[in-house]
Amino acid sequence: MVSTWEDFYAKHSPPQDLAQNEQALKEFTRKHLEAGNKVVLVTSGGTTVPLEHNTVRFVDNFSAGTRGSVSAEYFLEYGYAVIFMYRVKSLEPFSRHFIGQKFLDLLQISDNNENPVITVLPEHTQKVATVLRKYREAFNKKKLLQLTFTTFSEYLWLLRSACQALAPLENKAILYLAAAVSDFYIPSNEMSIHKISSSGPPTISLQLVPKILAPLVSLWVPKAFVVSFKLETDESLLISKARTALNKYHHNLNFECLLEHRNHIRHNTSGRSDITEHRRQLDHEFQWDEVVILDEEPCYRRRLVSEMLSIKKQKNGLNLQTDTDGLHKAYISIINKV
């Protein structure tokens, strides 16, 4: 059974911190609208589907949040104000460079036990300083707003609120939907209140999550530039799934990624290069000559890189051979250079 997006919001209570987050969103978008800045919403990380109200077990869409956190940094570098909407404990912009044991490996401590001095090892000073400067710049200019979610319900509520806040920016807004969102869920009224008993095999009935891209594109932010991502395991479905999504939801870009290649590049120059871009809004602030290939998270094959470069060639007279020389082998992010 498929629930509609209206049914979902009618039957699921908003998260307790939604009003607080909505206020932060309104203040952030109002500030940058008045300043004439472009704003991007980056969603990142995976959502969970609780199996009980008092949650002990849940279904998780895995995602470390690499693509989203890397992209947020690049958007900031190119002058965007960024709303970073991410899964709790997934990677965040800037701090992602120093997670876990890596951070401690950068430091050294003096032998003075009474007044110890902690410093960055000389060989790591430049890296830490570079990241810290970029973080401080974003912080001081109030260019970065970070909001968290865990469950898919929290994600959908927060996404709608973010869209409502972004709507006044019209074509100065981009939605970069990189989060791994659940396709199935258990409706709240069908969920067990307490921990599911392990005395026997449970019977769990899942429903399809409503497709939020439809109202998002047509109703919530009709003038924004919308980019979606989709993970597949069957290579033969990549192009057809991308075309289907673009024709169904009428957003601007759809990226299809194979599970086995999400963290590396596989060279494959054979075969025809298909263009999966659906439409271009000529009045949008987005500049197609600023399609940039990033070097932090290689997860797209060369064929998909070729598709995006082909779009540039059609639009801007790109020389496909010379303009690919020296490009990093990595995934494509869409960045409008200021």
C-alpha positions as CSV (number, residue, x, y, z in Angstrom):
1,M,0.0,0.0,0.0
2,V,1.3,3.4,-0.9
3,S,0.4,6.4,1.3
4,T,0.2,9.9,0.0
5,W,2.4,12.7,1.3
6,E,-0.7,14.4,2.7
7,D,-1.7,11.2,4.6
8,F,1.8,11.0,6.0
9,Y,1.9,14.4,7.5
10,A,-1.7,14.1,8.7
11,K,-0.9,10.8,10.6
12,H,2.6,11.4,11.9
13,S,3.3,13.9,14.6
14,P,6.1,16.4,14.0
15,P,9.3,16.1,16.0
16,Q,9.5,18.0,19.3
17,D,12.2,20.3,18.1
18,L,10.6,21.2,14.8
19,A,9.3,24.6,15.9
20,Q,12.8,25.5,17.1
21,N,14.4,24.3,13.8
22,E,11.8,26.2,11.8
23,Q,12.7,29.4,13.6
24,A,16.3,28.9,12.8
25,L,15.5,28.2,9.2
26,K,13.4,31.3,8.8
27,E,16.1,33.6,10.4
28,F,18.9,32.0,8.3
29,T,17.0,32.2,4.9
30,R,15.7,35.7,5.7
31,K,19.2,37.0,6.4
32,H,20.7,35.6,3.2
33,L,17.7,36.7,1.1
34,E,18.1,40.2,2.2
35,A,21.9,40.0,1.5
36,G,21.2,38.7,-2.0
37,N,23.1,35.4,-1.3
38,K,22.3,32.1,-2.9
39,V,21.3,29.3,-0.5
40,V,21.7,25.5,-0.9
41,L,20.0,22.8,1.2
42,V,22.3,19.8,1.5
43,T,20.8,16.6,3.0
44,S,23.2,14.0,4.1
45,G,23.4,10.6,5.8
46,G,20.8,7.9,6.1
47,T,17.4,7.7,7.8
48,T,16.1,5.0,10.1
49,V,12.7,3.3,10.2
50,P,11.8,2.4,13.9
51,L,10.1,-0.9,14.4
52,E,8.7,0.1,17.8
53,H,7.5,3.4,19.4
54,N,9.9,2.7,22.3
55,T,12.6,2.0,19.7
56,V,15.0,-0.9,20.3
57,R,15.2,-2.1,16.7
58,F,15.1,-0.2,13.4
59,V,15.9,-0.5,9.7
60,D,18.7,1.7,8.7
61,N,19.7,3.2,5.3
62,F,23.5,3.1,5.5
63,S,25.3,6.3,4.6
64,A,28.4,7.8,6.2
65,G,27.5,11.2,4.8
66,T,30.7,11.7,2.8
67,R,29.1,13.1,-0.3
68,G,26.9,15.5,1.6
69,S,29.6,16.8,3.9
70,V,32.2,17.2,1.1
71,S,29.7,19.0,-1.1
72,A,28.7,21.4,1.7
73,E,32.3,22.5,2.0
74,Y,32.5,23.1,-1.8
75,F,29.3,25.1,-1.8
76,L,30.6,27.3,0.9
77,E,33.8,27.8,-1.0
78,Y,31.8,29.0,-4.0
79,G,29.9,31.6,-1.9
80,Y,26.7,29.7,-1.0
81,A,25.0,29.9,2.3
82,V,24.5,26.2,3.3
83,I,21.7,24.6,5.3
84,F,23.3,21.2,6.2
85,M,20.6,18.7,7.2
86,Y,22.3,15.6,8.3
87,R,21.8,12.3,10.2
88,V,23.0,12.4,13.8
89,K,26.6,11.1,14.1
90,S,27.2,11.1,10.3
91,L,30.0,13.2,8.8
92,E,29.9,16.9,9.1
93,P,31.6,19.7,7.0
94,F,35.1,20.4,8.3
95,S,35.1,18.1,11.3
96,R,35.0,15.1,8.8
97,H,38.7,15.6,8.2
98,F,39.5,14.7,11.8
99,I,37.2,11.9,12.9
100,G,38.1,9.2,15.4
101,Q,41.7,8.2,15.9
102,K,42.8,10.5,13.1
103,F,42.3,13.6,15.3
104,L,44.5,12.3,18.1
105,D,47.2,11.3,15.7
106,L,47.5,15.0,14.7
107,L,48.3,16.1,18.3
108,Q,51.3,16.1,20.6
109,I,51.4,16.9,24.3
110,S,54.2,18.4,26.4
111,D,55.9,16.5,29.3
112,N,54.8,19.1,31.8
113,N,52.1,17.2,33.8
114,E,51.0,20.2,35.8
115,N,50.5,22.6,32.9
116,P,50.4,20.4,29.8
117,V,50.5,22.1,26.4
118,I,48.8,20.4,23.5
119,T,49.9,21.4,19.9
120,V,49.4,20.1,16.4
121,L,52.3,18.1,15.0
122,P,54.3,20.3,12.6
123,E,53.7,18.0,9.6
124,H,49.9,18.4,10.1
125,T,49.8,22.1,10.9
126,Q,49.1,23.3,7.4
127,K,46.2,20.9,6.9
128,V,44.6,21.8,10.2
129,A,45.1,25.5,9.7
130,T,43.5,25.3,6.2
131,V,40.4,23.5,7.5
132,L,40.1,25.7,10.5
133,R,40.3,28.9,8.5
134,K,37.5,27.7,6.2
135,Y,35.4,26.7,9.2
136,R,35.9,30.0,10.9
137,E,35.1,31.9,7.8
138,A,31.8,30.1,7.4
139,F,31.0,30.5,11.1
140,N,31.9,34.2,11.3
141,K,29.8,35.0,8.2
142,K,26.9,32.8,9.5
143,K,27.0,30.9,6.2
144,L,26.4,27.5,7.7
145,L,23.3,26.2,9.5
146,Q,23.3,22.6,10.7
147,L,20.2,20.7,11.5
148,T,19.9,17.0,12.5
149,F,17.5,14.1,11.9
150,T,17.5,10.4,12.7
151,T,14.3,8.8,11.6
152,F,12.7,9.1,8.2
153,S,9.7,10.8,9.8
154,E,12.0,13.5,11.3
155,Y,13.7,13.9,7.9
156,L,10.4,14.4,6.0
157,W,9.1,16.9,8.5
158,L,12.4,18.9,8.5
159,L,12.6,18.7,4.7
160,R,9.2,20.3,4.3
161,S,10.0,23.0,6.8
162,A,13.3,23.7,5.0
163,C,11.5,24.0,1.7
164,Q,9.0,26.4,3.1
165,A,11.8,28.6,4.4
166,L,13.6,28.4,1.1
167,A,10.6,29.2,-1.1
168,P,11.0,33.0,-1.0
169,L,14.5,32.7,-2.5
170,E,12.9,31.3,-5.6
171,N,15.7,30.7,-8.2
172,K,18.5,31.6,-5.8
173,A,17.8,28.3,-3.9
174,I,19.3,24.8,-4.7
175,L,18.2,21.6,-3.1
176,Y,21.0,19.0,-3.1
177,L,19.3,15.9,-1.8
178,A,22.1,13.5,-1.0
179,A,20.6,11.8,2.0
180,A,19.8,8.1,1.8
181,V,16.1,8.0,2.5
182,S,14.1,4.9,3.4
183,D,11.7,3.6,0.8
184,F,9.6,1.6,3.2
185,Y,8.3,2.3,6.7
186,I,5.8,1.1,9.3
187,P,2.9,3.6,9.9
188,S,2.8,5.0,13.4
189,N,-0.6,3.5,14.1
190,E,0.6,0.0,13.1
191,M,3.9,0.1,15.1
192,S,4.4,-1.9,18.3
193,I,4.5,0.3,21.4
194,H,7.0,-1.9,23.2
195,K,9.9,-4.0,22.1
196,I,8.9,-6.7,19.7
197,S,8.9,-10.1,21.4
198,S,11.6,-12.6,20.4
199,S,9.5,-15.6,21.4
200,G,8.8,-16.3,17.8
201,P,9.4,-14.9,14.2
202,P,7.8,-11.5,13.9
203,T,5.5,-10.6,11.0
204,I,6.4,-7.0,9.9
205,S,4.4,-5.2,7.2
206,L,6.1,-2.3,5.5
207,Q,4.4,0.4,3.4
208,L,6.0,2.5,0.7
209,V,7.2,5.9,1.8
210,P,5.4,8.7,-0.1
211,K,7.4,10.2,-2.9
212,I,8.2,13.6,-1.6
213,L,9.9,14.9,-4.7
214,A,6.6,15.4,-6.4
215,P,5.2,18.0,-4.0
216,L,8.6,19.4,-3.4
217,V,9.2,20.3,-7.0
218,S,5.6,21.3,-8.0
219,L,4.4,22.9,-4.8
220,W,7.0,23.7,-2.1
221,V,9.9,25.2,-4.1
222,P,8.8,25.3,-7.7
223,K,11.5,27.8,-8.7
224,A,14.4,26.1,-6.9
225,F,17.1,24.0,-8.6
226,V,16.6,20.4,-7.4
227,V,19.2,17.7,-7.5
228,S,18.5,14.1,-6.4
229,F,20.7,11.1,-5.9
230,K,19.8,7.4,-6.3
231,L,21.7,4.3,-5.4
232,E,21.3,1.2,-7.6
233,T,22.8,-2.3,-7.6
234,D,21.9,-3.2,-11.2
235,E,24.0,-1.3,-13.8
236,S,21.5,-2.0,-16.6
237,L,18.9,0.1,-14.7
238,L,21.1,3.3,-14.2
239,I,20.0,5.3,-17.2
240,S,16.4,4.1,-17.4
241,K,15.9,4.8,-13.7
242,A,17.4,8.3,-14.1
243,R,15.2,9.1,-17.1
244,T,12.1,7.8,-15.3
245,A,12.8,9.9,-12.2
246,L,13.3,13.1,-14.2
247,N,10.3,12.5,-16.4
248,K,8.1,11.7,-13.3
249,Y,9.1,14.4,-10.9
250,H,10.4,17.1,-13.3
251,H,13.3,18.2,-11.2
252,N,16.6,19.3,-12.7
253,L,19.2,16.7,-12.1
254,N,19.3,13.1,-11.1
255,F,22.5,11.2,-10.2
256,E,22.5,7.4,-10.4
257,C,25.3,5.6,-8.5
258,L,26.2,1.9,-8.4
259,L,26.6,0.4,-5.0
260,E,29.8,-1.4,-5.9
261,H,31.4,1.8,-7.3
262,R,30.1,4.4,-4.8
263,N,33.6,4.8,-3.3
264,H,35.9,4.4,-6.3
265,I,36.2,5.0,-10.0
266,R,36.0,2.3,-12.5
267,H,37.3,3.3,-15.9
268,N,34.8,2.5,-18.6
269,T,34.9,4.5,-21.8
270,S,33.1,2.1,-24.0
271,G,29.5,2.5,-25.1
272,R,27.3,5.5,-25.8
273,S,27.2,8.4,-23.4
274,D,23.6,9.2,-22.5
275,I,22.5,12.5,-21.2
276,T,20.1,12.3,-18.2
277,E,19.5,15.9,-17.6
278,H,15.8,16.6,-18.0
279,R,15.3,20.3,-18.2
280,R,17.0,23.6,-17.7
281,Q,15.4,26.7,-16.2
282,L,16.8,29.5,-18.3
283,D,15.9,32.1,-15.7
284,H,17.6,30.2,-12.9
285,E,20.8,31.5,-11.2
286,F,22.5,28.2,-11.8
287,Q,25.3,28.4,-14.3
288,W,25.9,25.3,-16.4
289,D,29.5,26.2,-17.1
290,E,30.3,25.7,-13.5
291,V,29.9,21.9,-13.4
292,V,32.8,20.9,-11.2
293,I,34.4,17.5,-10.5
294,L,35.4,17.1,-6.9
295,D,38.4,15.2,-5.7
296,E,37.2,14.1,-2.2
297,E,34.8,11.2,-2.8
298,P,35.2,9.3,-6.1
299,C,32.0,7.4,-6.6
300,Y,30.9,7.9,-10.2
301,R,32.2,6.1,-13.2
302,R,33.8,8.0,-16.1
303,R,30.7,7.4,-18.2
304,L,28.6,9.5,-15.9
305,V,31.2,12.2,-15.8
306,S,31.1,12.1,-19.6
307,E,27.3,12.6,-19.5
308,M,27.6,15.8,-17.5
309,L,30.4,17.1,-19.7
310,S,28.2,16.4,-22.7
311,I,25.5,18.6,-21.2
312,K,28.1,21.4,-20.9
313,K,29.1,20.8,-24.5
314,Q,25.6,21.3,-25.7
315,K,25.0,24.4,-23.6
316,N,28.4,26.1,-23.7
317,G,30.4,24.8,-26.7
318,L,32.6,22.7,-24.4
319,N,35.6,20.9,-26.0
320,L,35.0,17.5,-24.4
321,Q,38.6,16.3,-25.0
322,T,40.6,19.3,-23.8
323,D,38.2,20.3,-21.0
324,T,38.5,16.9,-19.3
325,D,42.3,17.0,-19.2
326,G,43.5,17.2,-15.6
327,L,40.1,16.8,-14.0
328,H,40.0,14.8,-10.8
329,K,38.6,11.3,-11.0
330,A,35.7,11.9,-8.7
331,Y,32.0,12.6,-8.4
332,I,30.2,15.5,-9.9
333,S,28.9,18.4,-7.9
334,I,27.0,21.3,-9.3
335,I,28.4,24.6,-8.1
336,N,27.4,28.0,-9.3
337,K,30.5,30.1,-9.1
338,V,30.0,33.6,-7.5
